[in-house]
Amino acid sequence: MQKALRTFVVNLKTRTDRREHILREFSDKPEFDVTLVDAITSSRGGLGLWLTFKHIVRSYVSQNDEFILICEDDHIFTAEYSHNLLQNCIIKAQEFKADILLGGVSWVSSINCVQDHVFWVEEFSGTQFMIVFKQFYSVLRDAKMNSEGAADWKVGSLTQKKMIIFPFISTQKEFGYSDTTVNNRIPGRVSNFFDATQNRLRLLTKVVTHFQKLESSRPAIRFGVFQKISVPTYIINLPHRVDRLNHIMSEFADKPEFILNLVVAIQHKVGAYGLWQTIRQIVEKAKQEKEEMIVICEDDHYFTEFYNKEFFFKNVLEADFDKAAFLSGGTGKFDYAIPVSKNRYWVSHCLSAQFLVIYSRFFDAILNVEYDETIIADMTYSKITTNKIILFPFVSGQKDFGYSDVTDFHNTKAGVVQNMFNEATNRFLNIHAVNLLKYEN
């Protein structure tokens, strides 16, 4: 007979309504060996919950426990729950050396489907049903948190190896009050968060499924193709910005695979408006000449150490097969990112347009945009298509010249561009590390 899962339920002694609720949830589930743990009280509820997590690991758990379940007293099993599903998800999470596995969350950022029903998550909110694996016990036990933090945020900050089960097997019951999160006293707030997150995950999993099918059908690209290929490349530069012109020409000096066209930027009192007019001019020309794809390059682009011709064009051609609208060489900000291959990521939103491969299927969308002096090129690119792809490691960055002719904000805050790219790179490093594990397995 299989051993029941050691389960530790956090409950304040005074919250008898919650205690009765959670005991009912587990009453017909002998697969859980439930122990009620008196929550540590604190004027900051989040700190009290965090200290209780630590107390559980210190006082109740032994190294013989390969994993345990820590459960908050507002947890509810969903209709998706089954013992077999939970067991299978635990096994799959262990294969990927997860530190925690969550039954459901109220918010999530980027995801990666590592196995059926098991998704790696970049960040999350919600620890009402949390499997904790053995290797994470000491991390949880020894970590410290100041009085201002939230327990779920703190747990998530301690590891990149965090996973969720989807569809969710756990959500949170609303009691009309919360001892840890003041705003959760608002009726319907918690339920709305869980509903919105599940709806978002349903959409993201459709993206995952779509690209999984494409990946299995992509034709192999022969190495010889890369030796012959080249791409029309349009470099945007204002005539009086000689420093930028010298910089950008030096970047392409040893790269004959880019057929350079220097484009004099249209000048306007609103720099971003002039930039968009220039982009339209480039796209109109490319359309007239029936180009299959072009590169639009701003004069602050630089190639990173990760650029090489074979790597770049392999991904350019595969993204074309996937019917991408554009492929970005690097970004300073993005929202959700979903891996679609070993080095390419679909994104829900991204900024930075210093180096973009624009495919012909996207030309008309650009030309048909209604615009005025409020237009911002990178935001517009992102807004008018759902099929936008980023290459990682980035092959392109933005050189900081200490000024910008397009974005006033960059003129008032030193180092903002580099800081944005550093932050985006750090996020992608975590996402990419998990993606590589899939290909190794």
C-alpha positions in Angstrom: 0.0 0.0 0.0 1.4 3.4 -1.0 2.3 5.8 1.9 0.0 8.7 2.4 1.4 12.2 1.6 2.5 14.0 4.7 0.4 17.2 4.6 0.7 20.2 6.9 -2.2 22.5 7.1 -1.6 26.1 8.4 -4.4 27.4 10.5 -4.9 30.1 13.2 -6.5 28.7 16.3 -9.1 31.4 16.3 -10.2 30.6 12.7 -12.5 27.7 13.4 -14.5 28.3 10.2 -11.4 27.8 8.1 -10.4 24.7 10.2 -13.8 23.1 9.6 -13.6 23.9 5.9 -10.1 22.5 5.3 -10.8 19.3 7.3 -13.9 18.7 5.1 -11.7 19.1 2.0 -9.5 16.3 3.1 -12.1 14.1 4.8 -12.6 11.8 1.8 -9.0 11.7 0.6 -7.0 9.1 2.6 -4.1 9.7 0.3 -3.2 12.7 2.5 -1.8 12.3 6.0 -3.1 15.6 7.5 -1.5 17.4 10.4 -2.9 20.8 11.6 -0.2 23.3 12.4 -1.0 26.3 14.5 0.0 29.4 12.5 2.5 31.7 14.0 0.8 35.0 14.7 2.3 38.3 13.6 1.1 41.9 13.1 2.1 41.3 9.5 0.1 38.3 8.3 2.5 37.5 5.5 5.4 37.3 7.9 3.4 35.0 10.2 2.7 32.6 7.3 6.3 32.7 6.3 7.5 31.9 9.8 5.0 29.0 9.9 6.4 27.5 6.7 9.9 27.6 8.3 8.5 26.1 11.5 7.0 23.2 9.6 10.3 22.4 7.9 12.2 22.7 11.1 9.9 20.9 13.5 7.9 18.4 11.5 9.9 17.3 8.5 12.7 14.7 8.4 15.2 14.0 5.6 13.4 10.7 5.1 10.5 12.7 3.5 11.2 13.0 -0.2 8.5 15.7 -0.4 5.7 17.1 1.7 2.6 19.1 1.1 2.2 22.5 2.9 -1.4 23.6 2.6 -3.2 26.8 3.7 -6.7 26.5 5.3 -8.5 28.2 2.4 -7.4 25.6 -0.2 -10.2 24.0 -2.3 -9.8 20.9 -4.5 -11.0 21.6 -8.0 -12.9 19.1 -10.2 -9.6 18.4 -12.0 -8.1 16.8 -8.9 -7.3 13.1 -8.9 -4.8 11.2 -6.9 -3.3 9.7 -10.0 -2.9 13.1 -11.6 -1.1 14.5 -8.5 1.2 11.5 -8.3 2.1 11.7 -12.0 2.8 15.5 -11.7 5.0 15.0 -8.7 7.0 12.4 -10.5 7.4 14.7 -13.6 8.4 17.6 -11.4 11.0 15.4 -9.7 12.5 14.5 -13.1 13.1 18.2 -13.7 14.5 18.6 -10.2 11.7 21.0 -9.1 12.0 22.6 -5.6 8.3 23.3 -5.3 5.1 22.2 -7.2 2.0 24.3 -6.8 -1.5 23.0 -7.2 -2.9 26.4 -8.4 -1.9 30.0 -8.4 -3.6 33.4 -8.5 -1.1 35.0 -10.8 1.7 33.8 -13.0 4.3 35.3 -15.4 6.1 33.3 -18.2 5.6 29.5 -18.4 7.2 26.5 -20.0 5.4 23.2 -20.5 7.9 20.7 -19.3 5.5 17.7 -19.3 1.8 17.1 -19.6 0.0 19.2 -16.9 3.4 20.4 -15.4 4.6 23.9 -16.2 7.7 25.7 -15.1 6.8 29.3 -14.0 9.0 32.3 -13.8 7.0 34.0 -11.0 3.7 33.3 -9.2 1.4 34.2 -6.4 -0.4 31.7 -4.2 0.9 29.0 -1.9 -2.4 27.4 -0.7 -1.3 24.0 -2.0 2.5 23.6 -2.3 4.5 20.4 -2.6 8.0 21.0 -1.2 10.8 18.7 -2.3 13.6 17.4 -0.1 16.4 19.5 -1.6 14.5 22.7 -0.8 14.0 22.0 2.9 17.2 23.6 4.1 16.8 26.6 1.8 13.3 27.3 3.2 14.5 26.6 6.8 17.5 29.0 6.6 16.1 31.9 4.6 15.1 35.1 6.2 12.4 37.6 5.3 11.8 41.2 6.6 8.4 42.1 8.0 7.2 43.8 4.8 7.2 40.7 2.5 4.6 38.2 1.3 5.2 34.5 2.0 4.5 33.4 -1.6 6.8 36.1 -3.0 9.6 35.1 -0.7 9.3 31.4 -1.5 9.4 32.2 -5.2 12.4 34.4 -4.8 14.4 31.5 -3.3 14.3 29.2 -6.4 14.1 29.2 -10.2 12.9 25.5 -10.0 9.2 26.2 -9.4 6.4 24.5 -11.2 2.6 24.4 -11.3 0.0 21.9 -12.2 -2.4 23.0 -14.9 -5.4 22.7 -15.1 -5.3 23.7 -11.5 -6.2 21.1 -8.8 -6.4 23.8 -6.2 -7.9 27.3 -5.7 -8.7 29.4 -2.7 -12.1 29.7 -0.9 -13.2 33.2 -0.1 -14.1 33.8 3.6 -14.8 37.5 3.3 -11.5 38.3 5.2 -7.8 37.5 5.0 -5.2 37.3 7.7 -2.3 37.7 5.3 -3.5 40.0 2.4 -5.6 43.0 3.4 -7.0 43.6 -0.2 -8.3 40.0 -0.4 -11.1 41.1 1.9 -12.8 42.6 -1.1 -15.6 40.2 -2.2 -14.7 38.3 -5.4 -11.2 39.5 -5.6 -9.4 36.2 -5.0 -11.8 34.2 -7.2 -11.3 36.8 -10.0 -7.6 36.4 -9.8 -7.7 32.7 -10.1 -10.3 32.8 -12.9 -8.2 35.4 -14.8 -5.0 33.4 -14.3 -6.6 30.2 -15.5 -8.0 31.9 -18.6 -4.6 33.4 -19.3 -3.0 30.0 -19.0 -5.6 28.4 -21.3 -4.5 31.0 -24.0 -0.8 30.4 -23.3 -1.2 26.7 -23.5 -2.8 27.1 -26.9 0.3 28.9 -28.0 2.4 26.1 -26.6 0.3 23.4 -28.5 0.4 25.4 -31.7 4.2 25.7 -31.8 4.7 22.1 -30.6 2.9 21.0 -33.7 5.0 23.3 -35.9 8.2 22.1 -34.3 7.5 18.5 -35.1 6.9 19.3 -38.8 9.7 21.9 -39.5 11.9 20.7 -42.3 15.6 20.3 -41.7 17.7 23.1 -43.1 20.8 22.1 -44.9 24.0 23.7 -43.8 24.9 24.8 -47.3 21.9 27.2 -47.4 23.6 29.4 -44.8 26.6 30.0 -47.0 24.6 31.5 -49.8 21.9 33.5 -48.0 21.8 37.2 -47.6 19.1 39.7 -46.5 18.3 43.3 -47.5 19.0 45.5 -44.5 17.8 49.0 -44.1 19.8 51.2 -41.6 17.9 54.3 -40.4 20.2 57.3 -39.6 19.8 61.0 -39.3 22.4 62.8 -41.4 23.8 64.9 -38.6 24.3 61.9 -36.3 27.7 61.0 -37.7 28.7 59.3 -34.5 25.9 56.8 -34.9 26.6 56.3 -38.6 30.2 55.5 -37.9 29.2 53.1 -35.2 26.6 51.2 -37.2 28.7 50.9 -40.3 31.5 49.4 -38.3 29.1 46.8 -36.9 28.3 45.5 -40.4 31.8 45.9 -41.9 32.6 42.2 -41.7 29.1 40.8 -42.4 28.5 40.6 -46.1 25.4 38.5 -45.5 23.6 41.9 -44.9 22.9 43.9 -48.1 23.1 47.4 -46.7 20.7 50.2 -47.6 21.4 53.4 -45.7 18.1 55.3 -45.2 18.0 59.0 -44.3 15.5 59.2 -41.5 12.6 61.5 -42.0 12.9 64.4 -39.6 10.0 65.7 -37.6 9.5 67.7 -34.4 8.3 64.4 -32.8 11.1 62.0 -33.4 9.0 58.9 -33.0 6.6 60.1 -35.7 9.4 60.7 -38.1 10.8 57.2 -37.3 7.4 55.6 -38.1 7.2 57.5 -41.4 10.7 56.2 -42.3 9.7 52.7 -41.4 6.6 53.0 -43.7 8.9 54.2 -46.5 11.2 51.2 -46.1 8.3 48.7 -46.0 6.6 50.3 -49.1 9.9 49.9 -51.0 10.3 46.3 -49.8 6.8 45.5 -50.8 7.3 47.0 -54.3 10.4 45.0 -54.8 8.7 41.8 -53.6 11.2 41.1 -50.8 10.4 38.0 -48.8 12.0 39.5 -45.7 14.1 42.5 -44.7 16.0 43.7 -41.7 15.1 47.1 -40.3 18.0 48.3 -38.2 18.3 51.5 -36.1 21.7 53.1 -35.9 22.2 52.2 -32.2 22.2 48.5 -32.8 25.2 46.4 -32.0 25.9 42.7 -32.5 26.4 40.7 -29.4 29.0 38.0 -28.9 26.2 35.4 -29.7 25.8 36.5 -33.3 27.0 34.1 -36.0 25.7 33.7 -39.5 24.5 30.0 -39.2 22.8 30.5 -35.8 21.0 33.7 -37.0 19.8 32.5 -40.4 18.8 29.1 -39.1 16.4 30.8 -36.8 15.3 33.4 -39.4 14.3 30.6 -41.8 12.6 28.5 -39.1 10.7 31.5 -37.8 9.6 32.1 -41.4 8.3 28.5 -41.6 6.4 29.2 -38.4 4.8 32.2 -40.1 6.2 34.8 -37.7 5.4 38.4 -38.4 8.8 39.5 -37.1 11.9 38.2 -35.4 13.6 40.4 -32.9 17.3 40.2 -32.3 17.0 41.5 -28.7 14.6 43.3 -26.5 14.8 45.6 -23.5 11.4 44.6 -22.1 8.9 41.8 -22.7 5.8 40.3 -21.0 5.0 36.6 -21.3 7.6 34.4 -23.1 6.9 30.9 -24.4 9.6 28.8 -25.9 8.9 27.7 -29.5 12.3 26.1 -30.2 15.6 25.8 -28.5 16.5 29.5 -29.1 13.2 31.2 -30.1 10.5 32.6 -27.9 7.0 33.7 -28.7 6.2 36.8 -26.6 2.9 38.5 -25.8 4.4 41.9 -25.8 7.9 43.3 -26.4 9.8 46.6 -26.8 12.9 47.6 -28.7 13.1 47.8 -32.5 16.8 48.3 -33.1 17.2 45.1 -35.1 14.1 43.3 -36.5 13.7 40.8 -39.3 10.4 41.8 -40.9 8.6 39.1 -43.0 6.6 40.0 -46.1 3.4 38.7 -44.5 3.7 41.6 -42.0 4.2 44.4 -44.6 0.5 45.3 -45.0 -0.2 45.3 -41.3 2.5 48.0 -40.9 1.3 50.0 -43.9 -2.3 49.9 -42.8 -1.8 51.2 -39.3 -3.6 54.5 -38.5 -1.2 56.7 -36.8 -0.6 60.2 -35.4 2.2 62.0 -33.5 1.7 59.7 -30.5 2.9 56.6 -32.3 5.8 54.6 -30.9 7.3 52.1 -33.3 8.2 49.2 -31.0 4.9 49.3 -29.2 3.0 49.5 -32.5 4.9 46.5 -34.0 4.0 44.5 -30.9 0.4 45.6 -30.8 -0.6 44.8 -34.4 0.5 41.1 -34.5 0.2 38.1 -32.1 3.0 36.2 -33.8 6.2 38.0 -32.6 9.3 36.0 -31.9 12.5 36.9 -30.0 15.8 35.2 -30.5 17.8 34.2 -27.4 20.6 34.5 -26.6 20.2 38.0 -28.0 22.2 38.7 -31.1 21.5 42.5 -30.8 21.7 45.1 -28.2 21.4 48.9 -28.1 24.4 51.2 -27.7 23.8 54.0 -25.3 24.9 57.3 -26.9 23.7 59.3 -23.9 20.9 60.8 -26.0 17.9 59.7 -28.1 16.2 61.4 -31.0 13.1 59.3 -30.5 12.5 58.6 -26.8 12.7 61.6 -24.5 12.7 59.4 -21.4 16.1 58.1 -22.5 17.5 61.7 -22.4 16.5 62.2 -18.7 17.7 59.0 -17.1 21.3 57.9 -17.7 21.8 54.2 -18.4 18.1 53.4 -18.8 18.6 51.4 -22.1 21.4 49.2 -20.7 19.5 48.6 -17.5 16.4 47.5 -19.5 18.4 45.1 -21.6 20.2 43.7 -18.5 16.9 43.1 -16.8 15.4 41.4 -19.9 18.5 39.3 -20.3 18.4 38.1 -16.7 14.7 37.1 -17.1 15.5 35.3 -20.3 18.5 33.5 -18.8 16.1 31.8 -16.2 13.5 31.0 -18.8 16.1 29.7 -21.3 17.8 27.5 -18.7 14.6 25.5 -18.2 14.0 25.3 -21.9 17.5 23.8 -22.4 16.6 21.1 -19.9 13.8 20.0 -22.1 16.1 19.5 -25.1 18.7 17.7 -22.9 15.9 15.3 -21.7 
